[in-house]
Amino acid sequence: MHVVVVDHPLVRHKLGKLRSIDTDPVLFRHLAGEIAALLAFEATRDLPTTPITVQTWAGPLQVEHVAGANLTLVPILRAGLGFLPGVQAMLPAAPVSVIGLRRNETTHQPEGYYQRLADHMEARTALLIDPMLATGGSAAAAIQTLKEAGCRRIKCLFLVAAPEGLALLEAAHPDVEVFVAAVDERLDENAYIRPGLGDAGDRLFGTPMD
């Protein structure tokens, strides 16, 4: 499995602000979106382009064009929605697919409750979007859903990952690519990332944290 830690000074700076408990939901969403855009920039470095001709002030010119039809952005509900706008800012023409998964807090296993995917998944590269890769169960389940829909290339974008989650993805889906702002130390006894960000969904949407 190909893992890229986007170790850019701006990413480290913004991630440090996200870790602070003093960062309110408005700033949290803003910073998460900025990091998402930087991760998307790295994840799409190898996107194919096609030549098109545009009319410039000096006459016609051949330029490069990225076709949004070759992509789909796939946030995992709900926290992925808060991470989506930054990626959309980079790829506004890409259709959005959604996969709804919740973690059973007793078993820590993912439970699906909704999905709506773009058409022609077999022809698309999917950018799977979720702020946190903790146990890896939700991401692995979402990747399996995409593969069953025919998707053959999947790239995952995370703010923070735990080593345990990366190991599970490596075992279950070694063909995916992962782009992450940081790999943290470990999971705790409640399967939360340490030091992590807390509950990213609650912090993104301003709901009470348990």
Residue pairs with C-beta under 8 A, 6 or more apart in sequence:
1 166
1 169
1 170
1 173
1 174
1 175
1 176
1 177
1 178
2 176
2 177
2 178
3 166
3 177
3 178
3 180
3 183
4 42
4 43
4 177
4 178
4 179
4 180
5 180
5 181
5 182
5 183
6 38
6 39
6 42
6 179
6 180
6 181
8 38
10 34
10 38
11 35
11 38
11 39
11 181
12 181
12 182
14 31
14 34
14 35
15 35
15 159
15 160
15 181
15 182
17 23
17 27
17 31
18 28
18 31
18 32
18 35
18 159
18 197
19 195
19 196
19 197
21 198
23 31
23 203
25 203
25 204
25 205
25 206
28 203
28 204
29 82
29 85
29 204
32 82
32 83
32 86
32 131
32 159
32 200
32 204
33 83
33 85
33 86
33 89
34 86
35 86
35 159
35 181
36 83
36 84
36 85
36 86
36 87
36 129
36 157
36 159
37 86
37 87
37 89
37 90
38 181
39 87
39 157
39 158
39 179
39 180
39 181
40 86
40 87
40 90
40 91
40 127
40 157
41 90
42 179
43 127
43 155
43 157
43 177
43 179
44 66
44 90
44 91
44 127
47 66
47 70
47 71
47 125
48 66
48 70
49 64
49 65
49 66
50 64
50 65
50 67
51 62
51 63
51 64
51 65
52 62
52 63
52 64
52 65
53 60
53 61
53 62
53 63
54 60
54 61
54 63
55 61
66 91
68 91
68 92
68 93
68 94
68 95
69 93
69 120
69 123
69 124
70 123
70 124
70 125
71 91
71 94
71 95
71 124
71 125
71 126
71 127
72 94
72 95
72 96
72 97
72 117
72 118
72 121
72 124
72 125
72 126
72 127
72 151
73 84
73 87
73 88
73 91
73 94
73 95
73 96
73 97
73 126
73 127
73 129
74 80
74 96
74 97
74 98
74 99
74 117
74 126
74 127
74 128
74 129
74 142
74 146
75 81
75 83
75 84
75 96
75 98
75 99
75 129
75 130
76 99
76 100
76 101
76 128
76 129
76 130
76 138
76 139
76 142
77 98
77 99
77 100
77 101
77 114
78 100
78 201
78 205
79 130
79 131
79 132
79 200
79 201
79 204
80 98
80 129
80 130
80 131
81 98
81 204
82 131
82 200
82 201
82 204
82 205
83 129
83 130
83 131
83 157
83 159
83 204
84 96
84 129
87 127
87 129
87 157
88 94
88 96
91 127
94 127
95 118
96 118
97 115
97 116
97 117
97 118
97 121
97 126
98 114
98 115
98 116
99 112
99 114
99 115
99 117
99 142
99 145
99 146
100 112
100 113
100 114
100 115
101 110
101 111
101 112
101 113
101 138
101 141
101 142
102 110
102 111
102 113
103 109
103 110
103 111
103 135
103 137
103 138
103 191
104 110
104 111
108 135
108 137
108 191
109 137
110 137
110 138
110 140
110 141
112 141
112 145
115 145
117 145
117 146
117 149
118 124
121 146
121 149
121 150
121 151
122 149
122 150
122 151
122 152
124 151
124 153
125 151
125 153
125 154
125 155
126 146
126 151
126 153
126 154
126 155
127 155
127 156
127 157
128 139
128 142
128 143
128 146
128 154
128 155
128 156
128 157
129 157
130 138
130 139
130 142
130 156
130 157
130 158
131 158
131 159
131 160
131 197
131 200
131 201
131 204
132 158
132 159
132 160
132 161
132 193
132 196
132 197
132 200
133 139
133 156
133 158
133 160
133 161
133 162
133 165
133 166
133 169
133 178
133 180
134 162
134 164
134 165
134 187
134 191
134 192
134 193
135 162
135 164
135 165
135 168
135 187
135 191
136 162
136 164
136 165
136 166
136 167
136 168
136 169
136 172
137 168
139 156
139 158
139 165
139 169
140 168
140 169
140 172
140 173
143 154
143 156
143 169
143 172
143 173
143 176
144 172
144 173
146 154
147 154
147 173
154 173
154 175
154 176
154 177
155 176
155 177
155 178
155 179
156 169
156 176
156 177
156 178
156 179
157 179
157 180
158 178
158 179
158 180
158 181
159 180
159 181
159 182
159 197
159 200
160 180
160 181
160 182
160 183
160 184
160 193
160 196
160 197
161 178
161 180
161 182
161 183
161 184
161 193
162 183
162 184
162 185
162 186
162 187
162 193
162 196
163 183
163 184
163 185
163 186
164 186
164 187
165 187
166 178
166 183
169 176
169 178
184 193
184 194
184 195
184 196
185 194
185 195
186 193
186 194
187 193
187 194
188 194
192 198
192 199
197 203
198 209
199 209
199 210
201 207
202 208
202 209
203 209
